[in-house]
Amino acid sequence: MWGPLLALFGATPGRSYVELTGDQLVVRFGFLFHHSFPLAGIEGGGRRSWPWLYGVGWRSNFVGVIGLIGSRSGVVEIRFRQRRSLWMLLRFNRLAVSLEDPEAFLEALAKAA
């Protein structure tokens, strides 16, 4: 349903991913979000719900959570040790992302951190 709208901003499966590389977590969600975070700054991660009311796409509650959501299923929350700034406007300490295989990611994150 939301696929065509997300695709307009590049949020296609090929341009949307979460990757653990060396000592970095690389997160990309279309053209609007492509950032790397040091693994040392990550406190942990876990599954979380994402109600329909929260919507899909690039989301924020403006009090600590940024969501990069392509689907309401398979959502994982990554918790950072300290608040981070994004685009000098948003301060967050939790990043929610929807993944195809959330359990495998959480296992890899636990090993890497």
Secondary structure, DSSP 8 states (H G I E B T S, - for coil): --HHHHHHTT-SGGGEEEEEETTEEEEEETTTEEEEEEGGGEEEEEE----GGG-SEEEE-SSSEEEEES-SSSEEEEEEEEEEEETTTEEEEEEEEE-SSHHHHHHHHHHH-
